[in-house]
């Protein structure tokens, strides 16, 4: 099994250094998330993207916050303001994103892909949960030594990530480097016929 993030280290997910290196609002701007859209946050953790995405999609949009770790979803649940009704928390497992049927316009998989054992089937499931022409944005550590993050041997190159995404059905890749620490790769799902 891949090395999964330890929920006892939850404080690392919500610290100013991480937010300065990877500002969630800026990433959501790059993704192009808009009011009224449906957003799938895979590996939502404590809501790093879920909470700001909820504000962007507004009352006419929806955010599905998916995580395999119940401790993360419990913490995220505590962080959702009482007046916010557009976030649905979903417990996933090793083989499925969980029980929900609505398709999403956009999805993000942030600093999670390197923790997954069966990456291609996982990416395929995300692909199948997107509307025609929807996008998946994968944020991962650059495959080099950085001040924070997992060991280099657990990281992937841009080419490795795009290859996995392509095998899962994604096309039209766009990639950027962010804060000299992260790579942000966006791929498009199938087009409508």
C-alpha positions as CSV (number, residue, x, y, z in Angstrom):
1,X,0.0,0.0,0.0
2,X,1.2,3.5,-0.8
3,X,2.2,5.8,2.0
4,X,-1.0,7.6,3.1
5,X,-1.2,10.9,5.0
6,X,-1.4,10.5,8.7
7,X,-4.5,12.2,10.2
8,X,-2.4,13.0,13.3
9,X,-0.5,15.4,11.2
10,X,-3.7,17.4,10.2
11,X,-2.0,20.7,11.3
12,X,0.3,20.4,8.3
13,X,-2.7,20.7,6.0
14,X,-3.8,24.0,7.3
15,X,-0.7,26.1,7.8
16,X,0.3,29.4,6.4
17,X,3.4,28.0,4.6
18,X,1.3,25.6,2.6
19,X,-1.3,28.2,1.8
20,X,1.4,30.6,0.6
21,X,3.0,27.9,-1.6
22,X,-0.3,26.6,-2.9
23,X,-3.1,29.2,-2.5
24,X,-6.3,27.4,-3.0
25,X,-8.2,30.3,-4.5
26,X,-5.4,30.8,-7.1
27,X,-5.5,27.1,-8.1
28,X,-9.4,27.2,-8.3
29,X,-8.9,30.3,-10.6
30,X,-6.5,28.2,-12.8
31,X,-9.0,25.4,-12.9
32,X,-11.6,27.9,-14.0
33,X,-14.3,27.0,-11.5
34,X,-17.4,29.1,-11.9
35,X,-20.6,29.9,-10.1
36,X,-23.3,27.2,-10.5
37,X,-20.8,24.4,-11.3
38,X,-20.5,21.0,-9.6
39,X,-17.0,20.4,-8.2
40,X,-15.5,17.1,-7.1
41,X,-12.7,17.4,-4.5
42,X,-11.1,14.0,-4.3
43,X,-9.0,13.6,-1.2
44,X,-10.7,16.6,0.3
45,X,-9.0,16.3,3.7
46,X,-10.0,19.2,5.9
47,X,-11.4,21.3,3.1
48,X,-8.3,23.1,1.6
49,X,-10.2,23.3,-1.7
50,X,-13.7,22.3,-0.6
51,X,-14.4,25.5,1.4
52,X,-13.2,28.1,-1.1
53,X,-14.8,26.1,-4.0
54,X,-18.1,26.2,-2.1
55,X,-18.0,30.0,-2.1
56,X,-17.2,30.1,-5.8
57,X,-19.9,27.7,-7.0
58,X,-22.4,29.4,-4.7
59,X,-26.0,28.3,-3.9
60,X,-26.6,27.1,-7.4
61,X,-23.5,24.9,-7.4
62,X,-22.5,21.8,-5.5
63,X,-19.2,20.5,-4.0
64,X,-18.6,16.8,-3.4
65,X,-15.9,16.4,-0.8
66,X,-14.5,12.9,-1.0
67,X,-12.0,11.3,1.4
68,X,-11.0,7.8,2.4
69,X,-10.2,8.9,5.9
70,X,-13.2,9.4,8.2
71,X,-11.0,11.6,10.5
72,X,-10.5,14.1,7.7
73,X,-14.2,14.2,6.8
74,X,-15.1,14.7,10.5
75,X,-12.7,17.6,10.7
76,X,-14.0,19.1,7.5
77,X,-17.6,18.8,8.8
78,X,-16.7,20.9,11.8
79,X,-15.2,23.6,9.5
80,X,-18.3,24.0,7.3
81,X,-20.2,27.2,8.3
82,X,-23.8,26.5,9.4
83,X,-25.1,28.7,6.6
84,X,-23.4,26.6,3.9
85,X,-25.6,24.0,2.3
86,X,-23.8,23.1,-1.0
87,X,-21.2,20.7,0.4
88,X,-21.7,17.0,0.5
89,X,-19.2,14.8,2.5
90,X,-18.6,11.4,1.0
91,X,-16.6,8.5,2.5
92,X,-14.7,6.6,-0.2
93,X,-12.6,3.4,0.0
94,X,-9.7,1.8,-1.8
95,X,-11.7,1.0,-4.9
96,X,-14.5,3.5,-5.2
97,X,-15.1,7.2,-4.8
98,X,-18.3,6.5,-2.8
99,X,-22.0,6.6,-3.2
100,X,-23.2,9.6,-5.2
101,X,-24.5,9.7,-8.7
102,X,-24.3,13.3,-9.8
103,X,-21.7,14.1,-12.5
104,X,-19.3,17.0,-11.9
105,X,-18.0,19.8,-14.2
106,X,-14.6,19.9,-12.6
107,X,-12.5,17.8,-10.2
108,X,-9.3,18.2,-8.3
109,X,-7.0,15.6,-7.0
110,X,-4.5,17.5,-4.9
111,X,-1.4,15.8,-3.4
112,X,-3.2,12.4,-3.4
113,X,-2.2,10.5,-6.6
114,X,1.2,9.5,-5.2
115,X,-0.7,7.9,-2.2
116,X,-2.9,5.7,-4.4
117,X,-1.9,2.1,-5.1
118,X,-4.1,1.5,-8.3
119,X,-3.7,4.9,-9.9
120,X,-5.1,4.3,-13.4
121,X,-8.4,2.7,-12.3
122,X,-8.8,5.5,-9.7
123,X,-8.3,8.1,-12.4
124,X,-10.7,6.2,-14.7
125,X,-13.4,6.4,-12.0
126,X,-12.9,10.2,-11.7
127,X,-13.1,10.4,-15.5
128,X,-16.4,8.6,-15.4
129,X,-17.8,10.9,-12.7
130,X,-17.2,14.0,-14.9
131,X,-19.7,15.5,-17.4
132,X,-18.7,15.4,-21.0
133,X,-15.9,17.9,-21.5
134,X,-15.3,18.2,-17.7
135,X,-11.8,18.6,-16.4
136,X,-9.6,16.9,-13.8
137,X,-6.8,18.9,-12.3
138,X,-4.0,16.9,-10.6
139,X,-1.8,18.8,-8.3
140,X,1.4,16.8,-7.3
141,X,4.8,17.4,-5.9
142,X,7.5,18.1,-8.5
143,X,9.9,15.1,-8.7
144,X,12.8,16.9,-7.0
145,X,13.8,17.8,-3.4
146,X,11.7,20.5,-1.9
147,X,11.5,22.0,1.5
148,X,8.3,20.1,2.3
149,X,6.6,17.0,0.9
150,X,7.2,13.3,0.6
151,X,10.5,11.6,-0.4
152,X,11.5,12.1,-4.1
153,X,11.1,8.4,-4.8
154,X,7.3,8.7,-4.0
155,X,6.9,11.6,-6.5
156,X,6.0,11.4,-10.2
157,X,7.1,13.3,-13.3
158,X,4.6,15.3,-15.3
159,X,5.0,12.7,-18.1
160,X,4.1,9.8,-15.8
161,X,1.0,11.7,-14.6
162,X,-0.2,12.6,-18.1
163,X,0.4,9.0,-19.3
164,X,-1.8,7.7,-16.5
165,X,-4.5,10.3,-17.1
166,X,-4.4,9.5,-20.9
167,X,-4.9,5.8,-20.2
168,X,-7.9,6.8,-18.0
169,X,-9.5,8.7,-20.9
170,X,-8.3,12.3,-20.4
171,X,-7.0,14.5,-23.3
172,X,-5.9,18.0,-24.0
173,X,-3.4,18.4,-21.2
174,X,-2.2,21.7,-19.8
175,X,0.6,21.8,-17.3
176,X,2.2,24.5,-15.1
177,X,4.7,24.6,-12.3
178,X,3.5,26.3,-9.1
179,X,5.8,27.8,-6.4
180,X,8.7,25.7,-7.7
181,X,7.2,22.9,-5.6
182,X,4.1,21.7,-7.3
183,X,3.0,20.6,-10.8
184,X,-0.6,21.3,-11.8
185,X,-1.9,19.2,-14.7
186,X,-5.3,19.5,-16.2
187,X,-6.9,17.1,-18.6
188,X,-10.3,17.0,-20.3
189,X,-12.8,14.2,-20.0
190,X,-14.6,12.7,-23.0
191,X,-16.5,15.1,-25.3
192,X,-20.2,14.8,-25.9
193,X,-21.1,12.9,-29.1
